Amino acid sequence: MRDRRVALVWTAFAVVASVSCVLVLRREDRLSDLHIYYGALSDLLAGRPLYGFRAANGGPFTYPPFAALVLGPITAVSEGVLQGIWLVATCAAVVAIAGAVGVALTARRSRRPLVVAVAATVLMLSAPVQSNLRFGQVSVFIVLMALLDGMGVGPPRLRGMLVGVAAAIKLTPLLFVVYFLATGRYRDAGRAVASFLAGAGLAAVVLPAESWTYWTEAVRQTSRIGNLASLGNQSLHGMLLRVGVDETTLPLLWGALVALVCAAALLRARQLAVRGRPGHAAVLVGCATVAASPVSWTHHQVWPVLAAMLLIGASGVTQRAAGVGLLAAMVVSLGAVLSPVSTRPGVQFLFENARAIGVSLLCLVGFGGVAVAASRTARRPAGGRGWVRVGVTATVALAFFAVQPLPAGADPTFKAYALDDVVNPRYFFVCRGPAECAAYGTDAPVTFGTRAEKTKVRVNGVVSAQVTRLEYYSAPGGAPRAIPLLDAYPGSRTFSFRSANMAQGRLVAYASGGQPIASYDEELAAALRTATR
């Protein structure tokens, strides 16, 4: 019976993996990060600078030069063949990670095949793994190497080397060196540092110019990676940017929070390792890298998915409920899915930052403490009071966020469009030419329309001659956003912008003397409701 269940779950995994890969290959922008690796390395072989490469979408090569040496063989085949190989390798890495999770979740070998199959299927359904497939990312392989080394899998004389190699490709696994030191694995820490330095040194010998460029310039240019305030960056740094923390305060506040999160996670991980739970400890350290890194895109966030599964596999109502909540946040985008019901800006902000908040709480509160106490709680019968505590806590937390205003500047999707964008019908849809725009020459100061999309709402329209300035407030108390008035066509001025959620938005038109002549808030909300039907 158990063998049949295992076979059914693996069949489900194969179906999900196959469908996911087919859907990825049907996308026009398929495996765009892999395309960057391929293009940058092809340029390098042709004698052009590695860090001067720009893909058609503007993406540069952002990894250390050692990554170029490791990825060098990918140019030996055509890009189409490489895409197929990469997708298969990503699915294989998911299975390997699930195998490690199965070891951490159960000590009974008879149950492990089913646990591994379920873990692999859940991983494949999660947003981070889907993102790795879609973009053709290396992140899943980095997680696999750090997880195996963190758990102490492999020959003792080689332990630590995988972390060193992973860190030479991508810097975030360096936190595992501190974990090795904290748990008394001094030789593993030494091998990790030696492997990291050896990789960087080899790259310096083979690629001296690229190494100099990376370590003196590119490593500090986080803007090369993209807009760090966008919702995809679910790190503490990204959340602070979305809150609108002042530029002078941000480094100190972020540094203090990172130190707190990492210290708490490492202390808990040390307890877990001492009590024979190296898998839990390694996953907790991995989650700390997600929270602490300046940039944690969706494809980096495999660690919280593993943590959620370990929580669900723990004993105790609170742990399992927390695991279900974290897993839900990692499988779907709560900000997009629940935006129709999150009428309060604070609740929407909570949903949009659920992953960053969840992984930070995991590190601070941690399943570390839960796992340490698991042997004691397992002897106690689970009562109904646990569910009551979970329900009350969740209700209080939601109520707290419900009364919070949206922080100033906490709308990373906001963008006001310029004159060059007028030709794009996706941005300008109320009127698309001189005749259509002239038809709106009424006495109303502003005439506008809205269009709802999955993660944003677009607004555009025309203004009358009496309007000289237009501003948009994303929420009460927030700073206004200036909306450019564009002389796109003779006799009319148009505007267009996008925002995350307009439930609390307000559009204000001003006359030449600076006095407001019209304000639109209820109209925006009504138009938004109409657009989402």
C-alpha positions, 0 to 999 in steps of 0.5 A: 500500500505504501509503495503504491502511494509513493508511486502515485506521489512520484507520478504527480511530481513527474506531471508537475515537473513536465508541465512546468518545463513545457510551460517555461519553454513556451514563454518568449522570455524563457530562461532569461537568466540562463540566456544572460549566462550564455551571452556573457560567457560567449562575449568573454570567449570572444574577448569582450568584457564579462561585466560589460555584457547586457542582454536584450532585457538589460540584464548584466552578469552579476556573479563573481568571476569564478562563476564564469569559470564554473559555467564556462562549459555551457557554451559548448552546446547550442542555447536551445539544447542547454535550456533542456539540459538545465531544466532537467538538472534543476528538477534533479536538484529538487529531488536531491534537496527533497532527499535531504529534507526527508532525512531531516524529517524522519529517522524511520527509513520505512517512511522516508520514500513517501516523505521524500516524494511529497517534499519533492512535489511540494517543492516543485509547486512552490514559487521559488522552484518555479522561478528557478525553472522560469529564469534558468537560475543557479540558486537551486544548485547553491541551496543544494550544495550548502544544504548537503555541507551544512548537514555534514553529508559526504566524506569528512575530509571534504566537508566544507568544500561545497560551501566554499565553492557555492560562496565563490559562485554566489556570496551568500553561503558565506554565513555557513562558515560562521555556522561551522565555527559556532558548532565547533566544525573548525576544520569544515570552516577552514576548508570552506574558506580555503575553497572560497579563496582558491576559487577566487584566486583561480579566477584572478589568475585566469580572468585578472581583468574581470576579477579586478572589475568585480571586486573593486566595482561590480560587487558594490553596485547592487543596482545592477541586479534590479530595482531592490524596492520591488516586491520580488525582493523579499529580504529585510533590506527590500522591505525597509526600502518599501517602507520608505526608510530614510537613506541615512537611517537605512544602513544602520537600521538594516545592519542592526536587524541583520545582526539580530536575525543572524545571531538568533538563527545561529544560536538556535542552529547551534542548539539544533546541531548539538541535539542531532538535528543538522538538517533543521540547523542548516535550513535555519542558517539558509533562511537567515541568508535569505533575510539578511541578503540585500537582495532575495529574489523569489528564486533565492527563497527555496530555504523558507519552503524547506523550513515550512515543511520541517515545521509541518513535520514537527509536533505541536499545533503552533508549529504546524500552523506556522508551517502551513502559513509559511508554505502558503506564502511560498507557494502563492503570492498572497499580495496578488491573490488576496488583494481583492479582500485586503481593503486596508493598506496595512493588510495589503502591505502585510500580504505583499511582504509575507515572505520577508516577515515570515522568514524573519520571524522564523529566524528570530522565533525560530523552529529552533526552539520548537525543535529543541523542545520537540522531545518534551512536547511529543510526550504531551497530548495535543489539546484543543487550546493550541488551535485557540492560541493560534487563532487568537494570535493570527486575529490580533496580528491581522487586526494590528496591520488592518489599522496601519496606514500604508507607509510612505513610499511603500508602493514599489510598483508605482511608476509615472509614464513619460512622453516616450511611453505614449505609443504603448497602448498598454499604458495609454488606453483612454485615448490613443490619438489626437481625435480621441483625446480632443473628444475629452475636452470637457469642463471636468478638470480630470477625466480618467480610466483604470485597468486592473492587472494581477499585481498593479492598477493602471490609471490614465486620462486627460486634464483640462487647461485649468490644471497645471499640476497633478499629484497622486497619494497612495495612502493617507499620510504618504508623500505625494507622487508627481504625475507628469502632464504630457503634451502628446497631441495638439490641444490636449494633455495626457497622463498615465501611471501605475500603482499597487493598490488604489483602495486608499489612493487619491488624485489631486489636480492643482491650478496655476496658483497652487490651489487644489481644484479637484480631488478624486478618491472615491472615484478612484476606488469605484473605478478600481472596483469596476475594473476588477469585475 
